[in-house]
């Protein structure tokens, strides 16, 4: 089976997730700048989540571009990733609506951690299907960013109960690590 339907489905799900997030943002009742102040935590959490979804979409796109065949295992691994990404609007809204309270911030980190694990499972499933000499296997290599991100999440989750700024900074750090599109795959593509 080719990857076209999987890519289209995944793109559609991610577009819906982003749409849900933006629709959850409430319009202020006032017409002055002061009426925007209460929305600042919501806007900050939206921006962070939008960046994360963009990172996942970008890297997912590159990974599927070098995937020649899709198996049932790849379909299920992809659904597993989409499940965790589909929860991002919920944890984003909860975190923003509660001014970055510890429990919502920690749950946001758990969601990010589970999405990172799901992405790694999808990547490994594709590599197993494509083989050790495939473009994806060569491109991923040691995957330092992929291994470092879950470690940072594991530090950030308990940090949510100690200091919300440290926790939030760690979430932004992971986003910064990934914001530049992963060039490993692009370097190995010959077309």
N, C-alpha and C positions, 0 to 999 in steps of 0.2 A: 504494500500500500504506500502511495506517495504521501508527502507531508502537507500538501495544499489544504486539505480539509482541516487538518489539525491546526495549521497556522491560522486559517480563517476563523475557526471556532475560538481559538485562544485570543486572537485580536478582538473579536466581538465581545468576549467576556471581559477583557480588560477595559474596553471602551465603556461597557455598562458599569463596571466598578467605578471608573472615574466619574461618570455621569451621576451615579448615586451619591458619591462624595460631594460633588458640587451642589446637588439639589438639597442636600442636608444642611447647607449653610443658610441661615436665616437672614433675611434682609432687615437692617436696623429700622426702628420706628422713627428716628429723628433724621433731620436733613443736614446736620452739622457734623463736623469731624469728631466731636466728643461722643457722638452716638456709635462710632466705630470702635471705641476703646474696649467695650466688653467683648467684642468679636475677635480681638487680637489673638487669644489662645487658639480659637477655632481656626483662624486663618493660618497661623503658624503650623498647627498640626496638619491642616490640609496641604500646605506647601510641602512639608516633609513627606507626607504620604504620596502626593503626586510625584515627587522626585523618585521615591522608591518604586512606584508602579512604572514610571518611565524607564528606570534602570532594568527592572525585570523584563519589560516589553522589549527593550533594545537587545539585551543579552539572549533572551528567548528567541528573538528573530534571527540573530547571528547563529545560534546553535542549530536551529531548524534549517537554516540555509545550507548547512553542510551535512545535514542528515538526509541520506538517500532513501531510506525505507522506514516505515513506521510499523511497529508490532503492537499487539494487545498490551504488552507490558509498558510500552512507551505511552500508549493512550491513557492507561491507568495512572502512570507516574505523572503525566501532564495534568490529569484531573485532580490529583493530589495537590499539585502546586496551585492550580486554580482555586481549589477549596480554600487554602490558606490566604491567598490573595483576595478572595471574595469577602473575607472577614475584615479586611483593612478599613472599609468605610465605618464599620461598627466601632472598632477600637479607636479609630481616628476621631470620630464624633464624641465618644465617651471621654477620651483624653482631653479634647478641646473644651467640651462643655463643662468639665470639672476642673478647669484651670491647672491641668497637669498634676492632679492628685496622685499619690503613690500607687494605689491599686490599678487605676486605668493606665498609668505609665508602665507599670510592670507587665500588665496584660498586653499592651502594645508591643513590648519587647518579646514576650512569649510568641506573639503572632509573627513578628519578624524572624525570630529564631526558627519557628516551624516552617515558614516560607523558605528560608535559606536551606534547611534540611531537605525540604521537598524538591527544591531546585537541584540540589546535589544528587538526590536520588534519580531525578529525571536525567540529569547529565550522565550519571553512571549507567543508567539503563540504556541510554542511546549509545554510549561507548561500548557497552557489552554487545549490543546488536551490530554496530558498525565495525567493530574489531579494533585491535590495538594499533594497527597501522593507519587508521582512519584520520581524516583531517581533524575531527573533534578531539580524538585521543591525543594527537600531537599538539594541538593547540592548548588544551587544558594543562598539560604538563603537571607540575607540582601544585598548581592552583593555590598559591599563597593567599590571595584575596578571599577565595572561597573557604579557606580554613580559618583565616583570621576573623572574618565577620561573625561566625557563631560564638567565638571566644569573647569578642567584644559584647555581643548581646548577653552572654552569660554573666558578664561583669555588670552590664547596665541594668539588668532586671532587679537584682537585689539593691543596686544603687538607687533605684526609684524610691526606696523606703528610707534612704539616708539623705539624699540631696537631689531634688528634681533637676537642677541645672547640670549636675554631673551626668545624670542619666540621659537627659536630652542631648547634651553635648556628645555623648557616646553614640547615640542614634544618628546624629548629624555627621559624626566622624565616619561611620560606616557608609553613609550616603556619599560623602566626599570621596572615599576610597573608590567607589564604584561609578561616580558621576561621569568620569571619562569612559566612553564606551570601551569595552574589552577588545583590544586590538589583536589579541592572540589569534583569533579565528581569521580576522581580515588578512593578517600576514600570511596565512597558509592557504588562502583561496587563490586559485590560479586563473579564474575567469574574470 
